Every structure is written in C-alpha cells, then in structure tokens.
Amino acid sequence: MSERITRALKLKTDPGIFLVTVGTIVAFVVITILFGDWVGEVFGVASSWIMTNLGWFYIFGVTAFLFFLIWVAMSRFGHVRLGADGEEPEHSTLAWFGMLFAAGIGTILMFWGVAEPISHFANPPRGGMEAGSTEAATEAMAFTLYHFGLHTWTIFALPSLAFAYFIYKRKMPPRVSSIFSPLLGDKVFGPLGKTIDVVAVIGTVFGVATSVGLGTLQINAGLNELFGIAVSPYVQMLIIAIVTTIACISVALGLEKGIKRLSNLNIAMAVALLIFILVTGPTLFLLKGTVESLGVYLTSLPELALWNNVFPASDDLASWQNTWTVFYWAWTITWSPFVGIFIARISRGRTIREFVFGVLGLPVAFSILWFGIFGMASFDIELNGDGGLAERVAVEGDIPGALFEFLSNYPLATLISGIAVLLVVIFFTTSVDSAAMVVDMMASGTDDDVQVSPTHQRIIWGVLMGAVAATILVSTGEGGLTALQQVITVIGLPFFVMGFVMMYSLVKGLSGDTGDRLPTVTRQWDRAYSADELEKNEEAPSPEPVHPLHAIPDEDGAGVEEDDGA
C-alpha cells in the first residue's frame, strides 16, 4: 500500500519513513487545532518535568560533549579525513563558513542579538545586583555568549562529526540510524532503524517549524515598524507562504546554485549590518566592550558550563535556568540532526581536526563579535542614550520587535530596518531550504551522489515545514508556538541521550578503522654508572623516523602493506 502511494506520487524515498512521518505530523497539527488546550497541558507537564528533574543532565551532558570533541580532535584520530584518504575539501573555507552560519543559528542571531543581552540586563539571571547596572551588563554578556557560543555549536558539531564519519568514511546512508550501526549492526536497516529515523525526522520538522515561527514573528514585527502592517496570524501565514515559496525555489536549484548562493548573500549582508552598527555607533565603546565581553565569557565559562542554580537568589529565579539554558539546549538538540547532516554534507574531505576546530571556531568567533557589538550597543542606548529597549523587551515582552526598536536609534533607521527584515527573510529561507534537503536525505536514505531526488519530493518537505508553522500560528497564535516549544522539549530528550551513543560509536568506529596505535620506539640505554658510560649512551643514535606501514589483510588473511602517508 505504502509503495503504491509513493509510486503514484513519483517519489524516490522510503515509503514507510515518508508516510509515517507525514501522517504523524499532520495528525499532530489536526489534534492541536481541535484540542489545543489538551495538547498544551500534556506536553506542558512533560516538558516541565524534564526541565526540572533532568536540567542538570543537560548542563553536564553538553559540557561533556564539548570536552569529547576537543579530545578527539587533538588525539591521533584528528588526522582522519571525513572521506577517502587524501580527499580534498569540497568547498572553500569561506563558502563553508557561510553555509555553516546560515544553516546553524543565523536566524537566531537576528532574533536574539538585541533581545537576549537586554533581557538579562533588565533581569539579572542570578540576582544579587541592581537591574540595569554595569554589573548586570557584564553578567548579561556572560550568559548570552554562554548560550550562543561553544555550547550551542557543540550540540551541532557532535552529530555533524558522527554523520560525516559514518556517511563518508563508512559509506552508510545519510540517516540518524547509521550512527547506531556499531551497536545495532544490520538492524539499522530494519524496523528498529526506521523507527529511529522517523523520530529523527519528526523532531527535525518540529524544531525547524519553531524557528520558522520565531522568524515569522520578527518579520511581522519589522513590517509593522516600517509600514504599520498589523501583527496578526493571517499576516504571519502570508509571510510563511512567501518565504516558503522562495525556499522551495532555492531547494529546487540545489546546493550549489540555490543554498550556497543564498548563504553567501546573507553572510555578506550580516557583516555589512554589523559594520554599519560599529561605524555609526559609539565605535570605541563597542570595540572595547566586545574585547571585554570575550574576556568575561572565557573567565565565566568554566563556572557557567557546570552551573546548576543550586542556590537561587530568590524563588522567582529558581526556575530561570530551566526556562532559558535548559530549554535552549533541548530546542537546539531537536534540530541538530538537520544541521548535523547538512554540515556533514558540506564538510566532506576535511580532517576531523579541521572539522572540529572549524565548526567550533569560525561560527563561535562570529557569534562573539555579533553579540559583543549588538549587546554593547544596546547597553549604550540604555545607559547613555534615550533608553526604551529594556522596557519594550522586559516589560512589554516584545522580543520580536527588539531589533527594530534598537535600529530606531541609528541613522537611516527605516532603510536599515528594511535591510534587517530582508536579512531575516534570507536567513529564514536558508534554514527552510537546507532543512528540506536534509530531511529528504534522512527519509530516502540517499544523497545526490547516489540518487538524485525528484525536485517535487524536496519541495514537499519545505511546504510541510511551512504549513506546520502557519497552521499553529493561525489556529492558536503565540500559544501554538508555546505548544511547539513544549513538544520539542519532550522530543529533545531521546536526541540528547543519543549524543552519548554518538561518542561511543565514533570511538568504536575510529578505533576499528585506524587499527591499533603503533608502538613508540625510543633509544635504548645501557647502565650508566660513570661519566664514560653516560657519554657512550648519549652518543648512541636516536631512532630514525620512518613512514609507518599498515598491513591491510586481504581475503586470504595475508597482509598487504600500504604507506599511510604520514
């Protein structure tokens, strides 16, 4: 039955994964429309329990992932290439960075660039200081960079590395189940493996849909600021329809002509916006503040990486970490399969060391620069300017409009706000089109090197993600986004546990594929009980460096020696 449906639709995908995933998503949307309060209550209770009782597990786990990535990059496995031995990277470093940034948290940087620092500035997370003070500004930057620095990109980098290794080194299908092959063996191709993939695709669609919802709210807020267009679910539905159409055109053009070009465009526009704020704002203050923010982040990171709010300053702050940090980690984890496979797809040919330090280095450095400039500029408006940002964000709760309130304090406010809206649209588009491409790969189990998917098949996924966000927004407004956030918090738990499986699988796979470490050879010393004996030992030659040879057994068990190129 399922095969007949996919044939009738002219799809080249796994019928079971495709139909079960689509059916589940449609059922969720329908149930949410009909029984929105009940859905919110069920998932609200579950997400609240997870954040309250397992928040410490998320805090510890993400930090453990970060240490693991640094270790594997610096170990003997760091030279292993994600592809054939000797294969060169497919994309230049600049193009790679642009796609990393756009597919990762480009939309989130636009949404939270002003709102996150000013939120913590107005309401210090740990209390014990005056809101709106310079001390509050320092702590605000520490938490902002903690949330959007190394830890966020660790959540992306770990699955990305696992996908890249198993897809391009072991030639497994581009599916989450492939990572389980050291544990499950050939069962990854059976019902158990397909169940894992269905859960992964559903979680990815919900995670991207939540980001789509946030991006839509910000675009609507910008249009309201510029043209007085009402903030309403129907306007948001129209925005989603337009952006989804652009995303579908991009995904139809493919990675090189569509996604890559859009990624390069939006990174160029983002840099231009950043330079505009730096040049037209209090330049010296922003430069000094950004450098100081980096120092604050580096000195605060060891504490924040394991901080669990054991002794909250007040009852109001007791749940702060759950609703901010833990939710961020849970949310990010739900769309880490999409970002993971996408980053793996664009990282073929790089060594593990290049990959880890590239993914943890380039985007994090830009995030520090972005939040440093926008955060310090926001504080300058509050401390030395007309203010109004803290009231709009912390009192009125207008987080989507924070960026446009901020830009109203700069020259050419209308023009720059229009460019900012366009930038959000492009970031939004690159998230949807890259997600559509990746979800299609996860469902079909193939990429373009093996089988080119029909264009309309990838478009279906783009339309589906847009439809999910639009339906939720129109039917329940912001309450629908809250419901989605609660759902992905629950779905994020198995994804988080999966991170520990990924670490095990990577070590097991790397150990098996690289063989045992060659023994270290040292100069052999005789007894040295006198000056002459010591001098004789010191004159003995050290071991000569040679290229290590590895014997790869053939079918008969005999060894065939091959130079590993070291």
C-alpha positions in Angstrom: 0.0 0.0 0.0 2.7 2.5 1.0 4.8 1.6 -2.0 1.8 2.2 -4.3 1.2 5.7 -2.8 4.9 6.7 -3.3 4.9 5.4 -6.8 1.7 7.3 -7.6 3.3 10.5 -6.2 6.5 9.7 -8.2 8.7 9.7 -5.1 12.1 8.1 -4.7 12.1 7.7 -0.9 11.5 5.1 1.8 7.7 4.6 1.8 7.4 3.7 5.4 9.5 6.6 6.8 7.9 9.1 4.5 4.3 8.2 5.1 4.6 7.6 8.9 6.4 10.9 9.3 4.0 12.9 7.2 1.0 11.2 8.8 2.2 11.8 12.3 2.9 15.5 11.6 -0.5 16.0 10.0 -2.2 14.2 12.9 -0.4 16.5 15.4 -1.4 19.6 13.6 -5.1 18.4 13.4 -5.2 17.4 17.1 -3.5 20.7 18.1 -6.2 22.7 16.1 -9.1 20.7 17.6 -7.7 20.1 21.1 -5.1 22.9 21.6 -5.6 23.2 25.3 -5.3 19.5 26.0 -2.1 19.2 23.9 -0.6 22.1 25.6 -1.4 20.7 29.0 0.0 17.2 28.3 3.3 18.4 26.8 3.5 21.2 29.3 3.5 18.8 32.2 6.0 16.5 30.4 8.4 19.3 29.4 8.2 20.9 32.9 9.1 17.5 34.5 12.1 17.1 32.1 13.4 20.6 32.7 13.0 20.4 36.5 14.4 16.9 37.0 16.8 16.5 34.2 18.1 20.0 33.7 21.4 19.1 35.4 21.8 16.2 32.9 21.5 18.6 30.0 24.0 21.1 31.6 26.5 18.3 32.3 26.0 16.5 29.1 26.6 19.4 26.7 29.8 20.2 28.5 30.8 16.6 28.3 30.2 16.7 24.5 32.5 19.7 24.3 35.4 18.0 26.1 34.9 14.9 23.9 35.1 16.9 20.7 38.3 18.7 21.8 39.8 15.3 22.8 39.0 13.5 19.6 40.4 16.5 17.6 43.7 16.5 19.5 44.0 12.7 19.6 45.6 10.5 16.9 42.2 10.4 15.2 42.5 14.1 14.4 44.2 13.4 11.1 41.5 11.0 9.9 39.8 12.5 6.8 36.0 12.6 6.5 36.0 10.9 3.2 38.5 8.9 1.2 42.2 9.1 2.4 43.8 12.1 0.7 40.4 13.6 -0.5 40.4 17.4 -0.6 37.6 19.6 0.9 34.7 20.1 -1.4 34.1 23.8 -0.6 36.4 26.7 0.2 36.7 27.8 3.8 34.8 31.0 3.2 31.9 29.2 1.4 32.0 26.6 4.1 31.7 29.2 6.8 28.8 30.9 5.1 26.8 27.7 4.9 27.7 26.8 8.5 26.5 30.1 9.7 23.3 30.3 7.7 22.2 26.7 8.4 23.1 27.0 12.1 21.9 29.9 14.1 21.7 32.8 11.6 18.0 33.3 12.2 18.6 33.0 16.0 21.3 35.7 16.0 19.0 38.1 14.3 16.2 37.3 16.7 18.2 37.3 20.0 21.1 39.7 19.0 19.5 42.5 20.9 16.8 40.8 22.9 19.0 38.3 24.8 21.6 40.7 26.3 18.9 43.3 27.1 16.7 40.7 28.8 19.4 39.7 31.2 20.5 43.3 31.6 17.0 44.2 32.8 16.5 41.0 34.8 19.9 39.6 36.1 19.7 35.8 35.9 21.4 35.2 39.3 20.1 38.2 41.1 22.3 39.9 43.8 22.8 43.0 41.7 20.9 46.1 40.5 19.0 45.6 37.3 20.3 47.9 34.6 23.7 48.4 36.3 27.1 47.9 34.7 27.4 44.7 36.8 24.2 43.4 35.2 25.6 44.3 31.8 28.7 42.2 32.4 26.6 39.2 33.6 24.2 39.6 30.7 27.1 39.2 28.2 28.5 36.2 30.1 25.2 34.3 29.8 24.5 35.5 26.3 27.8 34.2 25.0 27.4 31.0 27.0 24.1 30.4 25.3 25.2 31.1 21.8 28.9 30.3 21.9 30.8 27.0 22.2 28.0 25.0 23.8 25.4 25.7 21.1 27.9 24.8 18.4 28.9 21.7 20.3 25.4 20.4 20.0 25.7 20.9 16.3 29.3 19.6 15.9 28.9 16.2 17.6 26.1 14.8 15.4 27.8 16.6 12.4 31.0 14.7 13.0 29.2 11.4 13.6 27.2 11.8 10.4 30.2 12.8 8.3 32.2 9.9 9.6 29.6 7.2 9.0 28.3 8.7 5.7 31.6 9.5 4.0 34.1 7.1 5.7 31.9 4.0 6.2 29.6 4.9 3.3 26.4 4.4 5.3 23.1 6.1 4.4 22.6 9.7 5.5 20.3 8.7 8.3 20.4 9.0 12.1 20.1 5.2 12.4 23.5 4.9 10.6 25.2 6.2 13.8 23.8 3.3 15.7 25.5 0.7 13.4 28.3 -0.2 15.9 25.5 -1.1 18.4 22.7 -2.5 16.2 24.6 -3.9 13.2 22.4 -4.8 10.3 19.3 -4.0 12.4 19.7 -0.3 11.4 18.2 -1.4 8.0 15.2 -3.0 9.7 12.1 -1.7 11.7 14.2 -0.6 14.6 16.4 1.6 12.4 13.4 3.0 10.6 11.8 3.9 13.9 14.8 5.9 14.9 14.7 7.7 11.6 11.0 8.5 11.9 11.6 10.1 15.3 14.5 12.0 14.0 12.6 13.4 11.0 9.6 14.4 13.1 11.8 16.1 15.7 13.7 17.9 13.0 10.5 19.2 11.4 9.2 20.4 14.7 12.5 22.1 15.6 12.7 23.9 12.3 9.0 24.8 12.5 9.6 26.6 15.8 12.5 28.5 14.3 10.2 29.4 11.4 7.6 30.7 13.8 10.1 32.9 15.6 11.4 34.2 12.3 7.9 35.0 11.2 7.1 36.9 14.3 10.2 39.0 13.8 9.5 39.7 10.1 5.9 40.7 11.1 7.3 43.0 13.8 9.6 44.6 11.3 6.9 45.2 8.7 4.7 46.7 11.5 7.5 49.0 12.4 8.2 50.0 8.8 4.7 50.1 7.2 2.2 49.8 10.1 1.2 46.3 8.9 -0.8 44.6 11.7 0.8 41.9 13.8 -1.7 39.1 13.2 -1.8 35.3 12.5 -3.0 35.9 8.9 -0.2 38.3 8.1 2.2 35.7 9.5 0.6 33.0 7.4 1.2 35.1 4.3 4.8 35.7 5.3 5.4 32.0 5.7 3.8 31.3 2.3 6.1 33.8 0.6 9.3 32.7 2.3 8.4 29.0 1.9 8.0 29.7 -1.9 11.4 31.3 -2.1 12.9 28.4 -0.1 11.3 25.8 -2.4 12.8 27.6 -5.4 16.2 27.6 -3.7 16.0 23.9 -2.8 14.9 23.1 -6.4 18.0 24.8 -7.7 20.2 22.6 -5.4 23.1 23.1 -3.0 25.4 24.9 -5.4 23.0 27.2 -7.2 20.5 27.8 -4.5 21.5 27.2 -0.9 25.2 28.2 -1.4 24.4 31.5 -3.1 21.8 32.5 -0.6 24.2 31.6 2.2 27.0 33.7 0.7 24.5 36.6 0.3 23.2 36.6 3.8 26.6 36.3 5.4 27.7 39.4 3.3 24.6 41.3 4.4 25.1 40.3 8.1 28.7 41.5 8.0 27.5 44.8 6.4 24.9 45.3 9.1 27.5 44.6 11.8 29.9 47.1 10.3 27.1 49.7 10.0 26.3 49.5 13.7 30.0 49.6 14.6 30.8 52.6 12.4 27.7 54.7 13.2 27.5 53.8 16.8 30.0 54.5 19.6 32.8 52.7 17.8 35.5 52.8 20.5 33.0 51.8 23.2 31.8 48.8 21.1 35.3 47.6 20.2 36.4 47.8 23.9 33.2 46.3 25.0 33.5 43.4 22.6 37.0 42.6 23.7 36.0 42.8 27.3 33.0 40.6 26.6 35.3 37.9 25.2 37.3 38.1 28.4 34.1 37.9 30.6 33.0 34.8 28.6 36.3 33.0 28.8 36.6 33.6 32.6 32.9 32.8 33.3 32.7 29.7 31.0 34.3 27.2 33.5 31.7 28.1 36.1 28.7 28.5 33.8 29.5 25.2 32.0 28.5 23.3 35.1 26.4 25.9 37.0 23.1 24.4 38.1 21.4 27.2 40.1 21.6 25.1 43.2 21.3 28.2 45.4 18.9 30.6 43.6 18.8 34.1 44.9 15.0 34.1 45.1 12.0 31.9 44.4 11.4 33.8 41.1 14.9 32.8 39.9 14.6 29.2 40.9 13.3 28.1 37.5 15.3 30.6 35.5 17.9 28.1 34.2 15.1 25.7 33.1 13.3 28.2 31.1 16.4 29.6 29.4 19.5 27.4 29.3 17.9 24.0 29.5 15.2 25.0 27.0 17.9 26.3 24.6 19.8 23.0 24.8 16.6 20.9 24.4 15.5 23.1 21.4 18.8 23.1 19.7 19.1 19.3 20.1 15.8 18.8 18.2 17.2 20.3 15.1 20.7 19.1 15.5 20.1 16.1 13.1 19.1 18.5 10.3 22.1 20.8 11.0 24.3 17.8 11.6 23.6 16.1 8.3 23.8 19.5 6.5 27.2 20.4 8.0 28.4 16.8 7.2 27.2 17.3 3.6 29.3 20.4 3.2 32.3 19.2 5.1 33.4 16.2 3.1 37.1 15.9 2.7 38.1 17.8 5.8 40.1 16.1 8.6 38.5 15.6 12.0 40.8 18.2 13.5 39.9 20.7 10.8 36.2 19.9 11.2 36.0 20.3 15.0 38.0 23.5 15.3 36.4 24.9 12.2 32.8 24.3 13.4 33.6 25.3 17.0 35.9 28.2 15.9 34.6 30.2 12.9 30.8 30.5 13.8 31.6 30.9 17.5 34.0 33.7 16.8 31.4 35.5 14.6 28.8 35.0 17.3 31.1 36.6 19.9 31.6 39.5 17.6 27.9 39.8 16.8 26.6 39.7 20.4 29.5 41.8 21.6 28.7 44.7 19.2 24.9 44.4 19.4 24.9 43.8 23.1 27.2 46.6 24.0 25.3 49.0 21.6 22.1 48.0 23.4 23.6 48.8 26.8 24.9 52.1 25.5 21.3 53.1 24.4 20.1 52.2 27.9 22.9 53.7 29.9 23.9 56.7 27.8 21.0 57.2 25.3 17.2 57.6 25.3 16.6 54.0 26.6 13.4 52.2 25.8 14.8 48.8 24.9 14.6 47.3 28.3 11.0 48.4 28.7 10.0 47.0 25.3 11.7 43.6 25.9 11.4 43.0 29.6 8.2 44.9 30.4 6.2 44.7 27.2 7.6 41.3 26.3 8.0 42.4 22.6 11.1 40.3 21.8 10.4 40.1 18.1 10.4 43.9 17.9 13.6 44.4 19.9 15.9 44.6 16.9 13.7 47.3 15.2 13.5 49.4 18.4 17.2 49.1 18.6 17.7 50.3 15.0 15.4 53.3 15.5 18.3 54.8 17.5 20.6 54.7 14.4 20.8 56.8 11.2 18.8 55.7 8.2 16.6 53.7 10.6 13.9 53.0 8.1 16.3 51.8 5.4 18.4 49.7 7.8 15.3 48.2 9.3 14.1 47.2 5.8 17.5 45.6 5.2 17.3 43.8 8.5 13.8 42.4 7.6 15.3 41.2 4.3 18.2 39.6 6.1 15.8 37.7 8.4 13.9 36.5 5.4 17.1 35.2 3.8 18.2 33.5 7.0 14.8 32.1 7.3 14.9 30.9 3.7 18.3 29.2 4.0 17.1 27.4 7.1 14.0 26.0 5.4 15.7 25.1 2.1 18.6 23.4 3.7 16.3 21.6 6.2 14.1 20.4 3.2 17.2 19.0 1.5 18.4 17.2 4.7 15.0 15.8 5.7 14.6 14.4 2.2 18.0 12.7 2.6 17.1 11.3 6.0 13.8 10.0 4.7 15.1 8.5 1.4 18.5 7.3 2.8 20.4 8.6 -0.2 22.0 11.8 -1.4 22.6 13.2 -4.9 25.8 11.2 -5.3 23.8 8.0 -5.2 20.4 9.1 -6.4 19.0 12.5 -7.4 15.7 13.1 -5.6 12.8 14.4 -7.6 12.5 18.2 -7.2 8.9 18.0 -6.0 9.9 15.5 -3.3 12.2 18.0 -1.6 9.6 20.7 -2.1 7.1 18.6 -0.2 9.3 18.8 2.9 9.7 22.6 2.5 6.0 23.1 2.1 5.3 20.8 5.1 7.5 22.7 7.4 6.0 26.0 6.4 2.5 24.5 6.7 3.2 23.3 10.3 4.3 26.7 11.4 1.5 28.5 9.6 -1.2 26.2 11.0 0.0 26.5 14.5 0.3 30.3 14.3 -3.1 30.8 12.7 -5.0 28.4 14.9 -3.6 29.2 18.3 -1.3 32.3 17.9 1.6 32.5 20.2 0.1 29.7 22.3 0.7 27.4 19.4 4.4 28.3 19.4 4.5 27.6 23.2 2.9 24.2 22.5 5.5 23.5 19.8 8.3 24.5 22.2 6.9 22.1 24.8 6.7 19.3 22.3 10.3 19.7 21.1 11.5 19.9 24.7 10.0 16.4 25.2 11.2 15.1 21.8 14.7 16.5 22.5 15.3 14.1 25.4 16.0 11.0 23.3 18.1 13.1 20.9 20.1 14.2 23.9 20.7 10.7 25.1 21.7 9.8 21.5 24.7 12.2 22.0 26.3 9.7 24.3 25.7 6.9 21.8 27.4 9.1 19.1 30.5 9.4 21.3 30.7 5.7 21.8 30.0 4.9 18.1 32.7 7.4 16.9 35.4 6.0 19.2 34.4 2.4 18.3 34.4 3.2 14.6 37.6 5.2 14.6 39.4 2.6 16.7 38.3 -0.2 14.3 39.2 1.7 11.1 42.6 3.1 12.1 43.8 0.0 13.9 46.0 -0.2 17.0 48.4 2.7 17.7 51.9 1.8 16.5 54.3 1.3 19.5 56.6 4.2 20.4 60.3 3.4 19.7 62.9 5.0 21.9 66.7 5.0 22.2 67.9 2.1 24.3 70.2 2.9 27.2 72.8 0.7 28.9 73.7 1.1 32.5 75.3 4.5 33.2 77.2 4.4 36.5 80.1 6.5 35.3 80.9 9.5 33.2 82.3 7.4 30.4 79.2 5.1 30.3 76.9 8.1 30.3 78.8 9.7 27.4 78.7 6.4 25.5 74.9 6.2 25.9 74.4 9.8 24.8 76.4 9.2 21.6 74.1 6.3 20.7 71.8 7.3 17.8 68.2 8.1 18.3 65.6 6.0 16.4 65.4 7.1 12.7 61.9 8.4 11.6 60.2 6.1 9.1 56.8 6.1 7.5 54.6 3.7 9.4 53.3 0.8 7.3 49.9 -0.7 7.9 49.1 -4.2 6.8 45.6 -4.5 5.4 44.5 -8.1 5.3 43.3 -9.5 2.0 40.6 -12.1 1.5 43.1 -14.9 2.4 44.2 -13.2 5.5 47.6 -12.2 4.2 48.8 -8.7 4.9 49.2 -6.1 2.2 51.5 -3.3 3.3 50.4 0.2 2.4 52.1 3.5 3.3 49.5 5.6 5.2 51.1 8.8 4.0 52.2 10.0 7.5 
